[in-house]
Amino acid sequence: MRFTLRIWRQKNAQDQGRFETYEVDGISPDASFLEMLDVLNEKLIHEGKDPVAFDHDCREGICGSCGLFINGRAHGPLPNITTCRLYMRHFKDGDTITIEPFRAKPFPIIKDLVVDRSALDRIIQKGGYISVNTGSAPDANSIPVPKPAADRAFDYATCIGCGACVAACKNASAMLFTAAKVSHLAMLPQGQPERRQRVKRMVAQMDIEGFGHCSNTGACAVECPAKIPLAAIAQLQRDFIWANLTPDPQIK
Amino acid sequence: MKAATTTPSWLHTSVGRKVIMAATGLFLITFLIVHLAGNLLLLRGDGGAAFNAYAEFMSTNPAIRILEIALFAGFILHIYQGLYFILRERKSRPQGYALNAANANSSIFSRTMRLSAVVVLVFLVVHLRHFFVEHRVLGSPLTMYESCKAAFENPYYSAFYVVSMVLLAFHLAHGFYSGLQTLGLIMNSRIERIVKWIGAGLAFAIPLGFAIIPMYFLLKTF
């Protein structure tokens, strides 16, 4: 297959950046989107040009490293997948494909299509943990967890932190990401001691990083490769309102 | 924006502001329903007797006067938070996308809340000037019915009214669902489906109910 690629090129965070157009030919329909970019980069290297920088690691949809804004959508034209699991057969031969980095103020561009998503790590640092006393490991099943709660916690825990929710959101909000972690730990008994502080601190960090507010458009959940549901955001809202309107029983 | 010392700081977070937006928005929807129920009396064809009695009750009953203060507060808070979000809109994404296929992952109603809000706000100002200020502040000699009749028989006013109602429909089509979601009440996909159906019903019925009235008066003049 043959494609015309319009790719955002930017040397570093200070550079203005611009689109450049490239042609690739002889691409297999079964090539992944990243493999297609590999072919382009080999060609660029042979021509003595600077290859296009893009993030990738596992290439099997579980690490959350890759993330491109393809033809106007986070991770490309299909819902709920990562960029690495997008295949060239999903495009038409001869298509022009526009590739941009995930854009948000808290995601500064490092180079070309690579953005710094450590703002998400700092949100996790504010509350994505539980406190466990050191010592010998507790007996398995010593803390009973109801099956439905365990299932929901696991569903929320599948967030891979790729940032597609932020990229797709018209307000560049990180609510789905933050809500996934808040809701995951809210389901489990181990998450209860810090539950009230967690939601307050993670929301505060979200604002400090400069992410926008959530206006419930639902774009995040459509693009999320881990299929985190909007119910996670409702859970965060409940926890946030509850934690702020009721007195903390732990403080006497 | 810096947190004022008089209000709890959590109301100044992005989530807290949306909670205010949601609570006031849902309150304003209940107001719209009451307002519409009263306005439909204009269609009774009794020369305005029932409507004038209703208008008299609404402007003199002490309980309604207290609710009116809550209503103004609701409007002001809703508009204030809305303007805050409009003003900080671009700050989270200073550089936008060259190509954005947002219609693939979200509804047009959810993406045009600001446009619909601004049109409904302009409508609100004109509307308050025309009826509230005219009668309650300037003490118009006309009855409320005569005022409405005069306004609605003006094709420009009626056209403006109907267009505003279309935008109100846009606003409600996302607003009702969004408000309940922000209050954390949409816990699963079944509730979500029900809420979206009710929201669609409200977004259709409320603006249509309002818009019928000027159209009725206008068509009667022909």
HADDOCK unambig.tbl for C-alpha pairs under 7 A between the chains (distance, minus, plus):
assign (segid A and resid 71 and name CA) (segid B and resid 99 and name CA) 6.25 0.50 0.50
assign (segid A and resid 72 and name CA) (segid B and resid 99 and name CA) 4.64 0.50 0.50
assign (segid A and resid 72 and name CA) (segid B and resid 100 and name CA) 3.74 0.50 0.50
assign (segid A and resid 72 and name CA) (segid B and resid 101 and name CA) 4.50 0.50 0.50
assign (segid A and resid 73 and name CA) (segid B and resid 100 and name CA) 6.44 0.50 0.50
assign (segid A and resid 73 and name CA) (segid B and resid 101 and name CA) 5.92 0.50 0.50
assign (segid A and resid 103 and name CA) (segid B and resid 93 and name CA) 6.44 0.50 0.50
assign (segid A and resid 103 and name CA) (segid B and resid 96 and name CA) 6.85 0.50 0.50
assign (segid A and resid 104 and name CA) (segid B and resid 92 and name CA) 5.86 0.50 0.50
assign (segid A and resid 104 and name CA) (segid B and resid 93 and name CA) 4.49 0.50 0.50
assign (segid A and resid 105 and name CA) (segid B and resid 92 and name CA) 5.12 0.50 0.50
assign (segid A and resid 105 and name CA) (segid B and resid 93 and name CA) 5.10 0.50 0.50
assign (segid A and resid 105 and name CA) (segid B and resid 94 and name CA) 6.43 0.50 0.50
assign (segid A and resid 171 and name CA) (segid B and resid 89 and name CA) 6.68 0.50 0.50
assign (segid A and resid 171 and name CA) (segid B and resid 92 and name CA) 6.47 0.50 0.50
assign (segid A and resid 172 and name CA) (segid B and resid 92 and name CA) 5.79 0.50 0.50
assign (segid A and resid 172 and name CA) (segid B and resid 93 and name CA) 6.28 0.50 0.50
assign (segid A and resid 204 and name CA) (segid B and resid 13 and name CA) 6.82 0.50 0.50
assign (segid A and resid 207 and name CA) (segid B and resid 13 and name CA) 6.94 0.50 0.50
assign (segid A and resid 207 and name CA) (segid B and resid 14 and name CA) 6.69 0.50 0.50
assign (segid A and resid 210 and name CA) (segid B and resid 92 and name CA) 5.89 0.50 0.50
assign (segid A and resid 211 and name CA) (segid B and resid 92 and name CA) 5.49 0.50 0.50
assign (segid A and resid 212 and name CA) (segid B and resid 92 and name CA) 5.29 0.50 0.50
assign (segid A and resid 213 and name CA) (segid B and resid 14 and name CA) 5.30 0.50 0.50
assign (segid A and resid 213 and name CA) (segid B and resid 15 and name CA) 6.91 0.50 0.50
assign (segid A and resid 216 and name CA) (segid B and resid 178 and name CA) 5.73 0.50 0.50
assign (segid A and resid 217 and name CA) (segid B and resid 106 and name CA) 5.54 0.50 0.50
assign (segid A and resid 217 and name CA) (segid B and resid 107 and name CA) 6.94 0.50 0.50
assign (segid A and resid 217 and name CA) (segid B and resid 110 and name CA) 5.25 0.50 0.50
assign (segid A and resid 217 and name CA) (segid B and resid 111 and name CA) 6.98 0.50 0.50
assign (segid A and resid 218 and name CA) (segid B and resid 106 and name CA) 5.99 0.50 0.50
assign (segid A and resid 219 and name CA) (segid B and resid 105 and name CA) 4.68 0.50 0.50
assign (segid A and resid 219 and name CA) (segid B and resid 106 and name CA) 5.13 0.50 0.50
assign (segid A and resid 222 and name CA) (segid B and resid 105 and name CA) 5.75 0.50 0.50
assign (segid A and resid 231 and name CA) (segid B and resid 186 and name CA) 6.75 0.50 0.50
assign (segid A and resid 231 and name CA) (segid B and resid 187 and name CA) 5.52 0.50 0.50
assign (segid A and resid 231 and name CA) (segid B and resid 188 and name CA) 6.00 0.50 0.50
assign (segid A and resid 234 and name CA) (segid B and resid 181 and name CA) 5.73 0.50 0.50
assign (segid A and resid 234 and name CA) (segid B and resid 182 and name CA) 6.50 0.50 0.50
assign (segid A and resid 234 and name CA) (segid B and resid 184 and name CA) 4.01 0.50 0.50
assign (segid A and resid 234 and name CA) (segid B and resid 185 and name CA) 6.61 0.50 0.50
assign (segid A and resid 234 and name CA) (segid B and resid 186 and name CA) 6.19 0.50 0.50
assign (segid A and resid 234 and name CA) (segid B and resid 187 and name CA) 6.41 0.50 0.50
assign (segid A and resid 235 and name CA) (segid B and resid 184 and name CA) 6.02 0.50 0.50
assign (segid A and resid 237 and name CA) (segid B and resid 182 and name CA) 6.14 0.50 0.50
assign (segid A and resid 237 and name CA) (segid B and resid 183 and name CA) 6.17 0.50 0.50
assign (segid A and resid 237 and name CA) (segid B and resid 184 and name CA) 4.98 0.50 0.50
assign (segid A and resid 238 and name CA) (segid B and resid 183 and name CA) 6.63 0.50 0.50
assign (segid A and resid 238 and name CA) (segid B and resid 184 and name CA) 4.81 0.50 0.50
